[in-house]
């Protein structure tokens, strides 16, 4: 059994270029990736300024990329975060949402995700209000597929500390109130889960009344702490047996689009090979395919420094040595390593708080 794989571009930090998105998709389609959800936190017209339409040039780019996805057999969707709309879903909010839906429909979307994550709410009966909003969206759009990210999208207690205690029976209430054909995202036992097990997914699926779509926060490396590390290693802790309990598996990519393809390809290999999967070998297979043998082995040699040590543990002398090493390679992935070494991918707490 397999599960649909996809990219959920849902990170904080600098936006990718459209050329970078196309390049990543070309790398992943041969490995069975089937969907792409555009939901970067830095796109203000999907979050803080969601009530405003995308400027014409940006809307044209979105529509063009959607067409590119479909030409490659990939389902294209957008993730809309109607900021804190559940605190006041009145006539004014409905009018703004209806206008937004009309604009998004012009993009020819295959999927619309309503994202309620990373917003604080003291709304009573939060799950039912959110389900009512999704039902209202269903009645006011022709976009064929709907998904939702709950406010509490993980068992992780950090969500309760940051956004307030989760309501009792939140997942059960949400699952019962939503139409059965609405997909629900879930990140696992943690926001950035080190392991996702079949037993955990079965329990969550039973609560939701449907198989969840795993929103996998690896290899994403946004935030003040994680952006100081490159997430390059192959996937671990995602056994192929998870497929029986998932409606889909989307990965939130790293800030570096070329490098993120390495772990992304290993995820496909882990599902394909099952118990025969070896994460070290999978890294090398993917890296060689994408980068060529020499650069792949260079990255492998530097994994301890780039992924485990991070920028805070690299001396100026070591940084200069690494810059010299990767400057010798004419490849976008090498350029991303260099940009990271120079601090160009740093995501601050202020960026997270304001995007």
N, C-alpha and C positions, 0 to 999 in steps of 0.2 A: 504494500500500500504506500502511496506517495501523497504528499500534500502540496497544494499550489504554493510556490515561492514567489516573493516579490520584494521590492524596495519600498520602504516608507520613509521618504525624505522628511524627517520630523525633528531635526536637530536645531539647537540654538547656535548662533554664530554666523560667520560670513556666508553669503549665498554662493552657490555654484553658478557657473556660466551654463548656457544652454548647450554649448559644445561639449562641456564636461559631462552633462547628463546623457547626451547622445552616445558619447564614447563608452560610458559605463554600461548603458543598455546593450550596446553591440557586444560587449564582452560577456554579458550574462545570459543573453537569449539562447546561445547554444547549450547552456547548462540548465535550461528548463525554467528560467524565471518568467512568470506569467503576468505579473501586475506591477504597476508603479503608482504610488500615491504621492502626489506633490503637496507637501504640508510644512515647508520650512518655517521655523519660528520667526525668521527675519523678514518674511513677506508680510508687511503691515496690513495689506488688504485682505488677509485671511485671519487676522487676529485683532490687534488694537484698533485698527481702522476698517474693520470688516464691513461696516455699513457703506463704505465708499467703493465704487467700482475700480477694477484695475485700470490704469491708464491704457489708452488704445494700443500703444506699442507693446506693453507687457501682456495684454490680453491676446494680441496676435501671436506672441511667442508661445504662450500657453497652448493656444489652439494648434499651432504648428507642431509643438512637441507631442500633443495628444495624437495627432495624425501620424507622426513618426512612430509612436508606440504601436498604434493599430497596424501600421504597415509591417511591423515586426511581430505581430501576433500577441501583443501585450495589452492588457486592460489598463486604461489610464483613468485615474481619479484625482480628485482634489480634496484635501482635508480643510474644512472650514471650522474655525474656532470663534463662534459668535460670542464675543467676550462677555461672560457673566450674564448672558441673556436669561438664564434660568432664575435670576434674582428678581426679574421684572419682565415677564413675558406678556406684555400688554399690547394694545392696538398699535402703538408706535413701533414697538419691537417687531410685531408681525409685518407691518408695512415695510420696514427696513429689510427684513429677512426675505420677503417676497421679491423685492427689487434685486436683492443679491442673487437669489435663485435664478431669476430671469437672466441676469448677466452670465452666471456660470453655465446655464443651459446652452448659451451661444457658443461655448467652447467645445461642445460635442462630447461631454464627459460620459464615460462608461460607469463611473462610480462617484458617489459623493459621501464623504465621511464627515459626520458631525462630531467634533472633538470637544469634550467637556473637561479635558485634563488640565492640570496646573492652573486652576482658578478656585478661589475661595468662595464658599457659599454657606450661609446660615439658613437657607431656604428649608422650611419644613417639608417633609415628604419629597425630598430631592429626587429620588429615583422616579417617582410617578410624574413629577413635573418634567423631567428630562425625557421620559418616554412620550409625554404629550407633545413636546416640541418636535421630536422625531416623527411622530404620527402626523403632525401638522405639515412638516416638510414633505412627507410622503404624499400628502394630498395636494401639494402645491408645486410639484416638480415632475417632469417626465424622465429625469435621470433614472436609469433602470435599477441600479444597485445602491443600496444604502448601508452604511456602516456607522458605528458609534464607538467612541472611546469614553468609558465612564470616568467620573471624577475620581473614583477609587478603582484604579486599574491594576492593582497589585495587592498582595497581602502585606506589603511592606509598611511597617508602622511609621516610616518617615512621612508618608502622605497624611496621616492623622496629625502629626506634629506640625506640619507646615500649613495644612489646609483645614484643620479642625477635625474632630472625631467623626468617623464615618457613621452614618445612620445605621441603626439595627436592621439586619436583613436587607441591606442595600442591593446586593447582587441578585438575590432571589426576587425582590420586588421589581427591579429593572428588567430581569429576564422574563418575568411573567407579563409585564406591561408592554414590552416591545413585540411587534410582529415577529413571527418565527423566522422570516426570511431576512431580517436585519442582522448583519454580522456584528459581533462585539469583540473589541480588542482587549487583550490582556497581556501583561508583561511577565507574569510569573510570580514566584514567591517574593521577589525583590523587584525594585524598579529596574535595576540592572542585574538580572538574575545570573548567578554563576552556574546554576544548573536548572534545567526544566525537565521534570520527570513525568512519565505517563500517569502515575498515580495522582500527582498534583493536577494535571490537566483534566483527568476524569472527574475529580472532585469539583473543579471549577465549572466544567461542562454540566455537571448535575445541578449545580446551583443556578446556572444561567438558563438551563433548559435548552441548550444547544452547544455545539462544539465552538470554542472560541477561536479567533484568529490571533495567533501569537505575534505581538508587537515586540520584537526581540531587540533589546537595547545593547546589542553588540553587533558591529564594532564601533558604535558611536563613541565619540570622545569629545563631547562638548562640556561646557562648564569650566570653572577655574582650575579644578584639580585634574580632570580627565584630559583636558586639551593639552596638558604638558606631556602626554604620552601618545605614542602612535600605537594603535591597535591593529596589529598585523597578523598575529597568530591565527591558526586554523580554529574553527569552532570545536568546542568540547562541551560535554554536559547536555547535549541535545540528541538523545538516542533516536534512531530511526523509528522505534516503536511509538514515538509521540504522534506519528502521522495518523494513527487510528483515532486520536482524540482531538484533532485540529481541523478547522475549516480552511486554514491557510497559515503560512509562516512568512511574515514580513520582517525584514531587518532594517533597523534604523542605522544608516551608514555612518562611517567616519567622515570627518571634515575634509578628508583627502580623497577625492573621487576615484583616482586611478588606483591608489593603494587599497581602497575598500573592496575592490573587486577580488583581491586575494582571499580574504576570509569568506566572501560571498560565494565564491566557487567551491570552497571547502565544505560549506553547508550542503550544497547540492550533492557533493561526493559522499557526505556522511549519510544522507538519506538513501543514496543509490547503493552504497556498499554495506550498510547496516553493521552487523557485528564484525565485518572485515575492515572497517574504517580504521585508519591510523592517522592521527592528527598531524604528526610531524611529516609524514610522507605526503599527506594532503596539501600541506603548506608548500612543499617543494614542487609538487605537480602543478599547483595553481600559479605559483610565482614564475616557474619556468615558462609556462604557457603565455603569461602576460608580459613578462619582462625579459625573457631570454635567460640562458643558464648563468651567465656571469653576474648580472645584477641580482638574480634570484639568490645565488649563493652569498653575495655580499649582504643582502638584507638578512638572510638567515644568520650570518655571522654576527650581525649587529642587533639581533632581537633583544638581548639582555639590556643593551644600552637604550635603544629606542623605545621599547615597550615597557620594560620593567623599571629601568632607572629613571627615564624621563628627563626633561629639560633641567629640572632642579639639581640633578646629580651629574650634569655634564660640565666639566671645567671648560674655561675659555680655550685652553690648548686642545682639548678633545673636540670641542665644537669646530675649531678651525680645521682639524684633521679630517673630521667627517665631511665638512663642506668641500674640502679638497677632493675627498674620495668620490663623493656623489656628483661633483661637477664634471667628472670624467665620463659620465653616462648621458647620452642623448636620449632621454626618455622622460615622459611626463611624471612618472612615479619618482624618479630621482629628483626632479625639480620640486615635487611636493615635500620630499624629505628635507631638502635644503630650505624651503620656505618655512617649514616647521622649526628647523634649527634656528632660524632667524626670528622666530616669535610671531610669524605672520598669521598663524592659526590660533593664537591665544584667545580664549573666550573668558571674559571677566564676569564677575558676579553682577555687575551693573548691566551688562548685555543681557544676561538671563532675566534680570528683573524688569527690563524695559521692552524686550521683544515680544 
